[in-house]
Amino acid sequence: MRPRTLLALGSVLALLALVSCGADTGRERMSLMLDVSWLPKHAPFVSAVERGFFAAEGIDLEVMPGSGSTNTVTAVDTGKVDFGWADYGSSVLSQGRGAEVKQVNLVQARSAYAVIALAGTGIDDWQDLRGKTVATEATGAMTAMWPYALSKLGMAVEDVNVVHATGAAKMPGLVAGQWDANLALYVSDQPTLDALDREATVLKWSDLGIDLYGNGIVASDEKLRTHPDQVRRFNRAMQRGFLWACEHPEQAAQDFGEEVSGYEDRTVVLAIDEQCELNWGAGDAYGEMDDAGVQQMIDVARDFLGLSPDAHLTPADVYSNDYLEPLHRGQAITTP
């Protein structure tokens, strides 16, 4: 990886680094596109590269920022990148619209959906949301599923005032008191508040029983057909590197700080800890999916996210565990 000290130039630098990466190493060049631009929650990906997990599998990996999970899935489907880190619901929607991709490594077995408020402003639990104003982006899974979350609380839609804001405006608006809370991914927004020296109150949707698959690794059907060994090696490196970062958050934060400037180590450690809380579901095999969990995502996509009734997706269309050699709880990870 090349240092990225100017985030505004992230896309250009990522492209230039991709062109230059891998020269004269004897390793295969591969690329991974993230879901969004660089954030502290992405620190485990940096460590997986910098600590040699990919090199040990014969891979020179370039990790590049994304611009939304749907765009990441499209980049994988069209062959612009080898792998993508994408939201499961976005993957299902894209598959329903014809994208020939599959989820092949469920790095986030649980959902990061949450309501985020500033501590000390009168929101301490879910019932405190009555009569309050919550900001959300105009589109997206959380916005579409918000009525479902309210129904779990025994609330009607009109019990909470919802306003729409851009992604860039949500956090400044919350800090300025323009609204009382945000619908957000807590792995992103709580560290952002921490970076501003503000404490957050986090109401996790998982506490309401809304605990869906989160982000995972997407590969194209073409890649799975033609280069299955690449996918297996990528997954081995990704799993080991990610879990190593979870076990060594302070060192992973230092790795991230050498690549992306502007965040204190404590903020990155917080983001890593929160990201790693989502690693494990009910099972013991890291990254594995099952038909029941995937069918739940298909149903959610159809009921809330706009998946066409004509898209007759089955779990077998959506995912595959065939390219995993999953690690297990308590398994020690050492750097290569």
KEFIRO-906208 format. One record per residue (C-alpha): x, y, z; residue in three letters. Coordinates in pm, whole numbers, plus 32768, in hexadecimal, padded with zeros to 4 digits. Layout:
N
XYZALA
...
This chain:
336
800080008000MET
806881647FC4ARG
802C827080CFPRO
7EEE833680A6ARG
7F19847A8162THR
7E2C8547808CLEU
7CD584AB809ALEU
7C46859B7F97ALA
7D2384F47E95LEU
7CC683957F05GLY
7C32831A7DBESER
7D51839D7CE9VAL
7E5983167DD5LEU
7DAA81C57DE2ALA
7DAD81AF7C67LEU
7F1A82107C51LEU
7F78811A7D62ALA
7EB880077CB3LEU
7F7D80457B75VAL
80CA80387C28SER
80887F2F7D32CYS
81137DD47D07GLY
82357E237C1EALA
83587D2D7C36ASP
82CF7C797D68THR
82787B317CC0GLY
81207B437D62ARG
7FCD7B627CBCGLU
7F367CBD7CBAARG
7DD27CCB7D3BMET
7CEB7DE47DA5SER
7BE67E147EB4LEU
7AEC7F347EAFMET
7A5A7FA47FFCLEU
78F2800D8034ASP
793F81808067VAL
7A67826A8089SER
7B6F8222818FTRP
7AEF821D82F7LEU
7B8681938438PRO
7AA58060841CLYS
7B7A7FF882F0HIS
7CB87FD583BFALA
7CB77E5583BBPRO
7CD57E5A8240PHE
7E0E7F308259VAL
7EAB7E468356SER
7E557D138287ALA
7F307DA58175VAL
80407E4D8241GLU
80767D238329ARG
80B77C3A8205GLY
7F827B5C8208PHE
7F407B908096PHE
80AD7B7B8036ALA
80BA7A2A80E4ALA
7FAD79B47FF1GLU
806B7A357EC4GLY
7F8D7B687E9EILE
7FE37CD77E71ASP
7E9A7D747EDDLEU
7E367EDB7E99GLU
7D1B7F527F7AVAL
7C5D80797EECMET
7B4281537F6FPRO
79DD81227EF9GLY
78B082037EBFSER
7796812B7F44GLY
77617FB47F4FSER
768E7FAA7E14THR
77A4804F7D4EASN
789D7F5D7DE6THR
77CC7E317D79VAL
77B47EC47C1BTHR
792E7EEF7C0DALA
79597D7F7C66VAL
784D7D0F7B6FASP
78EC7DCF7A4FTHR
7A4C7D597A9FGLY
7AD87EAC7B05LYS
7B497E177C51VAL
7B827CB37CC4ASP
7AC77CC37E0EPHE
79DA7DAB7EC5GLY
79807DF08030TRP
780B7E2D8019ALA
76C97E3780DFASP
76067CF480C4TYR
74BD7D9C806CGLY
75657E5E7F54SER
75F87D1B7ED1SER
74A27C727ECCVAL
74027D9C7E1DLEU
75157DA17D17SER
74F37C2B7CE0GLN
737D7C587CB3GLY
73C87D537BA1ARG
74B07C667AEAGLY
76067C907B8DALA
76C77B497B71GLU
77747B507CC2VAL
776E7A907E09LYS
77BA7AD27F73GLN
78DE79EB7FC7VAL
79567A568122ASN
786C7AE78229LEU
795C7BC082EBVAL
783D7C7183A2GLN
774D7B6A8424ALA
767A7C7084D5ARG
75DF7DBD847CSER
76767F0F84DBALA
75297FCA84BATYR
74EC80BC85D8ALA
74588202864EVAL
756D82ED86BEILE
7535841287AAALA
761A84F38874LEU
763C848389DCALA
759185668AD6GLY
748C85EE89E5THR
7360852B8A67GLY
737383EE8996ILE
73E682C98A69ASP
730781B189EBASP
7216816388D1TRP
70DF81F18976GLN
718983458992ASP
716583658817LEU
6FF283B88831ARG
6FBE851987B7GLY
712A853F8750LYS
71BA858C85F7THR
7299848E854EVAL
736484D58416ALA
73A183D78305THR
741C83D581A3GLU
730683D880A3ALA
734A82798025THR
73E3813F80AFGLY
738B800B8174ALA
736D80B182C9MET
727D81B78248THR
71A780B0819EALA
71A57FD182D3MET
716880E483D4TRP
6FEE809F83E8PRO
70447F348432TYR
71297FA0854FALA
7016807E85DDLEU
6F1E7F5F85CESER
700B7E9486A8LYS
6FF27FAC87A8LEU
6E787FC18796GLY
6E91811A86F9MET
6DE681AB85CAALA
6EA1826384B9VAL
6E1483AF852FGLU
6EA5837E868EASP
6FFF83E38611VAL
703D85038525ASN
7127849F8409VAL
71E585A0833CVAL
72C5855A8211HIS
742A85D381FFALA
7559858A812ATHR
766184A381B2GLY
774D85C981D5ALA
764D86978298ALA
75D585918391LYS
76EF85AC848AMET
771487298488PRO
759C874684ADGLY
759A865E85D8LEU
76B887148684VAL
761388658640ALA
74C887EF86D3GLY
74028807858FGLN
737286B185E1TRP
738185C28704ASP
74158486866FALA
748D83DF852EASN
74408295848DLEU
75A082148454ALA
769980F98451LEU
7729811185ACTYR
787B8089853AVAL
789A81C9846DSER
77E782D78531ASP
7848828F8699GLN
79BD82A98645PRO
797283E98583THR
78DC848386BCLEU
7A0084038788ASP
7AEB84B9869AALA
7A2785F686F0LEU
7A4E85AE8866ASP
78DC856B8886ARG
7843843D8932GLU
7731837C8880ALA
75FC82C388EFTHR
75D88192880EVAL
748B80DD87E7LEU
74D47FA38721LYS
73CA7F0E8641TRP
744D7DB6869ESER
73C17DF187FCASP
72687DFC8758LEU
72A07CAB86B4GLY
72FA7D478564ILE
74487C9C853AASP
74907C6283CCLEU
75C77C06830CTYR
76A87D3682E2GLY
77C57D6E81EEASN
78867C578145GLY
796F7C0C8027ILE
78D77C047ECBVAL
79747B557D9EALA
78F37B317C3CSER
786779E97BBCASP
796D7A017AABGLU
7A847A127BAELYS
79F378E67C65LEU
79EA781D7B22ARG
7B3D78797A98THR
7C1978BF7BC9HIS
7B8978087CF7PRO
7CE177E37D94ASP
7D0D795E7D94GLN
7BC879807E57VAL
7C32787A7F55ARG
7D8579207F8AARG
7CE67A767FA4PHE
7BEF79F680A9ASN
7D0079518177ARG
7DC97A928180ALA
7C987B6981C3MET
7C1C7A9882E4GLN
7D6D7A7A838CARG
7DC47BE7835EGLY
7C747C6183D7PHE
7C737B8A8510LEU
7DDE7BE78558TRP
7D767D568559ALA
7C597D038646CYS
7D517C648736GLU
7E4C7D838714HIS
7D7C7EC286EEPRO
7E8E7FAF8765GLU
7F857F2E8663GLN
7E7A7F2F8556ALA
7E2A809885ADALA
7F9880F18576GLN
7F9080438424ASP
7E5F810D83C3PHE
7EFC82548438GLY
8022821C834EGLU
7F3182048227GLU
7E1982F8827DVAL
7E5784368342SER
7D6C84FD841EGLY
7CFF83FE8528TYR
7D8983C68683GLU
7DE1826286DEASP
7CD0825187E6ARG
7BC7829986DETHR
7C4B818A85F8VAL
7C5E808F8718VAL
7AF280DB876BLEU
7A8E80A08601ALA
7B517F5985F1ILE
7AB47EDB8733ASP
79597F2C86B2GLU
799E7E928560GLN
7A1C7D568606CYS
78E27D3886DCGLU
78307CE38598LEU
79157BC58531ASN
785E7AA485CBTRP
76F97A2E85A2GLY
765A78FF863FALA
7753780E85A7GLY
78BE77C385F0ASP
794A77DA848EALA
79BB79388433TYR
793479B482E8GLY
7842789782A5GLU
76DB78E0823FMET
75A778018245ASP
746977E7817BASP
738E786C8295ALA
745A79AB82C4GLY
747079EA8150VAL
72FD79AA811BGLN
72B87AAA822AGLN
73837BA78165MET
72C77B528025ILE
717B7B8180DCASP
71ED7CCE816FVAL
72617D428018ALA
710E7CE87F85ARG
703C7D7880A2ASP
70FC7EB980E1PHE
72127EFD7FE7LEU
715F7EE77E98GLY
71C87D8E7E1DLEU
70DF7D3C7CFDSER
6FE67C217D36PRO
70597BA47BE2ASP
71B87B6B7C6AALA
71A07A007CD0HIS
72DE79F27D9CLEU
733578C77E71THR
744878B77F78PRO
751C77EC7E85ALA
751079137D94ASP
758B7A047E9FVAL
76AA795D7F59TYR
77A878477F65SER
787A77B88082ASN
794476E57F8DASP
7A6A77D67F8ATYR
7A9777E98103LEU
7B76773481F8GLU
7AD877E48320PRO
7B8A78368460LEU
7AE577EC85AEHIS
7AAB78A386F4ARG
7BDE78B187CDGLY
7CCA784D86B5GLN
7E10790D86E2ALA
7E8A79D785B8ILE
7FF87A2E8584THR
80907B078477THR
81437A4F835DPRO
